[in-house]
Amino acid sequence: MKTKSLMTASCLLGASVLAAAAALAPASAQNPPPPDHPAVTVGGQTYTPRNILSRNMGTLEDQQTAFAPHKIIGNIYYVGTRTLSSFLIVTPQGNILIDSTFERNVPVIAKSVADLGFRFADTKILLGNHAHGDHQEGDALVKQMTGAQVVAMQEDLPALQAMKPGGKEHPVDRVIRDGDTVTLGGMTLTAHLTAGHTRGCTTWTMPIQEGGRNYNVVFFCSLRSPGTIAPAVADEMNRTFRTVRTIPCDVPLGDHPAQYRMQAKHARLAAGGANPFVDPANCFLEADIQEAMFRAVLVEQQQAAPR
């Protein structure tokens, strides 16, 4: 009987350890990992679903370690981690933050804001790209720390409301739809519904001035399609790829830094010269990669379907 009791206790302890490990493990953009096929080649580089996900997410350390906060252009700054983007837009009436990322990263973002010489408490509006934990899990904590107005796209509300880190209700103060604008301190951002990755995936655009010139800045939402593409999602993705290519773009940004080659561009800042983030020639490179993968996955699905 004693042996049985010890075995039971051991099983319970093991289950507890596994549960704790699961609770501590980072949420990922896709679970389980996608297959390592199909492969597509764009711009001389070959991509698979798995290496795109790995490129975007990096390691756990990458996800929660600050990348050097820096000015991108005008009053727009990078305050995210090595692989999870967060952007700060500074205005005379307070600041706008795009993407809180994981809740555990909010203090990391706050420190990056402070390192740039700004106050995290001056965050007045919090925007998000899409309702995945690696981009918007920290919304409740940002709201708690700053009182910021949380803005969300209508189609992403169900997924956001299910996101409750530590039991916190997900705050939403303003619900927007495709084409709506958000304005603060003379800065206006326009929301574009670019669904597919999530139902309410939102690409934000804004004009900016620097050096007497006007630029169009685009904060692209992820264009990565699910591993299994339902007909409704296929329709969304087709619309999205058409939409993004109509958006005026001089400065492409993304919800993962790898999508716009942030680290390579940041390294070029030290050399001086032209701003490397002004990159109209590559505004739609990520769209080209993701559309090629989307169409290749569709072909695989069609070939695998029973006849």
C-alpha positions in Angstrom: 0.0 0.0 0.0 2.9 2.3 0.9 4.4 1.6 -2.6 1.1 2.5 -4.3 0.9 5.7 -2.3 4.4 6.7 -3.2 3.7 6.0 -6.9 0.5 8.1 -6.7 2.4 10.9 -5.0 5.2 10.7 -7.6 2.6 10.8 -10.4 0.9 13.8 -8.9 4.2 15.6 -8.4 5.2 14.8 -12.0 1.9 16.2 -13.3 2.4 19.3 -11.2 5.9 19.9 -12.5 4.7 19.4 -16.1 1.8 21.8 -15.5 4.1 24.4 -14.0 6.5 24.0 -17.0 3.6 24.5 -19.4 2.5 27.6 -17.6 6.0 29.1 -17.8 6.6 28.1 -21.4 6.2 31.0 -23.8 3.1 31.1 -26.0 4.0 30.6 -29.6 2.5 31.9 -32.8 1.7 28.4 -33.8 1.4 25.2 -31.8 2.4 22.5 -32.7 5.2 23.7 -35.0 4.3 23.8 -38.7 5.6 21.2 -41.1 8.8 21.9 -42.9 7.2 22.0 -46.3 6.4 23.3 -48.8 9.5 25.4 -49.8 9.4 28.5 -51.8 12.2 30.7 -53.1 11.9 34.5 -53.2 14.7 36.9 -53.9 17.2 34.0 -54.1 16.3 32.8 -50.6 14.4 29.6 -49.7 11.7 29.6 -47.1 9.6 26.9 -45.4 6.8 27.4 -42.9 9.1 26.2 -40.0 12.0 28.5 -40.8 9.7 31.5 -41.3 8.3 30.8 -37.8 11.8 30.4 -36.4 13.0 33.5 -38.1 10.1 35.5 -36.6 10.1 34.1 -33.0 13.8 33.3 -32.4 14.6 31.8 -29.0 12.9 32.5 -25.6 15.9 34.7 -24.8 15.3 36.6 -28.1 11.6 37.1 -27.3 12.2 38.7 -24.0 15.6 40.5 -24.4 15.4 44.2 -25.3 16.9 45.2 -28.7 18.7 48.6 -28.4 15.9 51.2 -28.5 16.3 53.5 -31.4 14.7 56.2 -33.6 13.3 54.8 -36.8 12.1 58.1 -38.4 10.6 61.3 -37.3 8.9 60.7 -33.9 8.7 56.9 -34.3 10.9 54.7 -32.1 11.6 51.0 -31.7 11.1 49.8 -28.1 10.6 46.0 -28.6 12.8 42.9 -28.1 15.1 41.1 -30.5 12.2 39.3 -32.2 8.9 40.9 -31.0 8.2 44.5 -32.2 6.9 47.3 -30.2 6.8 50.8 -31.5 6.5 54.2 -29.7 5.1 57.3 -31.4 5.8 60.4 -29.5 3.5 63.4 -29.6 3.1 66.7 -27.6 -0.1 65.3 -26.1 1.3 61.9 -25.0 2.5 58.8 -26.8 1.1 55.9 -28.8 2.4 52.4 -28.2 1.9 49.7 -30.9 2.0 46.1 -29.5 2.6 45.2 -25.8 3.9 41.8 -26.8 4.0 39.2 -23.9 3.0 40.4 -20.5 6.4 39.6 -19.1 7.9 42.0 -21.7 6.0 45.1 -20.6 8.7 46.1 -18.0 11.3 45.5 -20.7 9.4 47.9 -23.1 8.9 50.4 -20.3 12.7 50.5 -19.7 13.4 51.0 -23.4 11.0 53.9 -23.4 12.8 55.4 -20.4 16.2 54.7 -22.0 15.1 56.9 -24.9 14.3 59.7 -22.5 10.5 59.3 -22.5 8.0 58.4 -19.7 6.1 55.2 -20.1 3.3 56.8 -18.0 2.8 59.2 -20.9 1.4 56.4 -23.0 -2.1 57.5 -23.9 -3.2 55.0 -26.6 -2.3 51.4 -27.0 -2.8 49.8 -30.4 -2.2 46.2 -31.5 -1.5 44.4 -34.8 -3.3 41.2 -34.0 -4.7 39.0 -31.3 -1.9 36.6 -30.6 -0.2 36.5 -27.2 3.2 37.4 -28.5 1.8 40.7 -29.7 -1.1 41.7 -27.3 -0.9 39.6 -24.2 0.5 42.6 -22.2 -2.4 44.9 -23.0 -3.9 44.7 -19.5 -0.6 45.4 -17.8 0.1 48.4 -20.0 -3.4 49.7 -19.2 -2.8 49.1 -15.5 0.5 50.9 -15.6 -0.4 53.9 -17.8 -4.2 54.2 -18.1 -3.8 54.1 -21.9 -6.9 53.8 -24.1 -6.8 50.3 -25.6 -8.0 50.2 -29.3 -8.9 46.9 -31.0 -10.3 45.8 -34.4 -13.8 44.5 -34.3 -13.0 41.1 -35.9 -10.3 40.4 -33.3 -12.4 41.0 -30.2 -13.3 37.3 -29.5 -9.6 36.3 -29.6 -8.6 39.2 -27.4 -11.3 38.6 -24.9 -10.1 35.0 -24.5 -6.6 36.4 -23.7 -6.5 36.6 -19.9 -2.9 36.4 -18.5 -3.1 35.8 -14.8 -6.8 35.9 -15.0 -6.9 39.6 -16.1 -9.7 40.6 -18.3 -8.5 42.0 -21.6 -9.3 45.7 -21.8 -10.8 47.2 -24.9 -11.8 50.9 -24.7 -12.5 51.6 -28.3 -13.6 49.2 -31.1 -12.6 50.1 -34.6 -13.3 48.9 -38.1 -11.4 48.9 -41.4 -10.5 52.4 -42.4 -11.0 54.0 -39.0 -8.4 56.5 -37.7 -6.7 57.1 -34.4 -5.4 60.6 -33.7 -3.2 62.1 -30.9 -1.1 65.2 -30.8 -1.3 65.9 -34.5 -0.4 62.3 -35.5 -3.1 60.2 -37.3 -2.8 56.5 -37.9 -5.2 54.6 -40.2 -6.3 51.0 -39.6 -6.4 48.6 -42.5 -8.0 45.2 -42.0 -5.5 42.7 -43.4 -7.1 39.5 -42.2 -5.9 35.9 -42.5 -3.3 35.5 -39.9 -6.1 36.5 -37.5 -9.6 37.6 -38.3 -8.8 41.2 -37.3 -5.1 41.5 -38.3 -4.5 45.2 -38.6 -1.9 47.0 -40.6 -1.4 50.6 -39.4 -0.3 53.5 -41.7 0.7 57.0 -41.0 2.5 59.9 -42.7 5.6 61.4 -41.2 8.0 64.2 -42.0 11.7 64.2 -41.7 14.3 66.5 -43.2 11.6 68.5 -45.1 10.3 65.3 -46.8 7.1 63.4 -46.4 7.1 59.6 -46.0 4.5 56.9 -45.7 5.1 54.6 -42.7 3.5 51.1 -42.7 3.3 48.9 -39.6 2.4 45.7 -41.4 0.5 43.0 -39.6 1.7 39.4 -40.1 0.9 38.1 -43.6 1.7 34.5 -42.6 -1.2 32.1 -43.4 -2.2 29.2 -41.1 -0.8 25.8 -41.9 -4.3 24.6 -42.9 -6.2 27.1 -44.9 -9.9 27.0 -44.7 -11.9 28.5 -47.6 -12.9 31.6 -45.6 -9.3 32.2 -44.6 -8.2 31.8 -48.2 -10.7 34.5 -49.2 -9.3 36.8 -46.4 -5.7 36.2 -47.5 -6.5 36.8 -51.2 -8.1 40.1 -50.2 -5.2 41.0 -47.9 -2.5 40.5 -50.5 -4.4 42.7 -52.9 -4.9 45.3 -50.2 -1.4 45.6 -48.9 0.0 46.3 -52.4 -2.2 49.3 -52.8 -0.9 50.9 -49.6 1.6 53.8 -50.2 4.8 52.8 -48.5 8.2 54.3 -48.0 9.1 52.9 -44.5 8.1 49.2 -44.1 7.9 48.0 -40.5 6.4 44.7 -39.1 5.2 43.0 -36.0 8.4 40.9 -36.0 11.7 42.8 -36.7 12.9 40.1 -39.2 10.0 41.0 -41.5 11.7 44.3 -42.3 15.3 43.3 -41.6 15.6 45.6 -38.6 18.9 44.3 -37.2 20.7 44.8 -40.5 19.2 48.2 -41.0 20.0 49.3 -37.4 23.6 48.2 -37.9 23.8 50.6 -40.9 22.7 53.6 -38.7 26.1 53.9 -37.2 27.6 54.5 -40.6 25.6 57.6 -41.1 24.2 58.6 -44.5 20.7 57.9 -45.7 18.2 56.5 -43.2 18.2 52.7 -43.9 14.6 52.4 -42.7 13.4 54.4 -45.7 13.2 51.4 -48.0 10.4 51.7 -50.6 12.1 49.1 -52.9 11.5 46.4 -50.3 8.1 47.5 -49.0 6.4 44.4 -50.3 9.2 41.8 -50.0 7.5 40.2 -47.0 4.2 40.1 -48.9 5.9 38.4 -51.8 7.4 35.7 -49.4 4.1 35.1 -47.6 2.0 35.1 -50.7 4.3 32.5 -52.4 4.1 30.3 -49.3 0.3 30.8 -49.1 -0.2 29.6 -52.7 2.2 26.7 -52.3 0.3 25.5 -49.1 -3.0 25.7 -51.1 -1.5 23.6 -53.8 -0.3 21.0 -51.3 -3.8 20.9 -49.7 -5.5 20.5 -53.0 -3.2 17.6 -54.0 -3.7 15.9 -50.6 -7.5 16.2 -50.7 -9.4 13.0 -51.3 -10.7 12.6 -54.9 
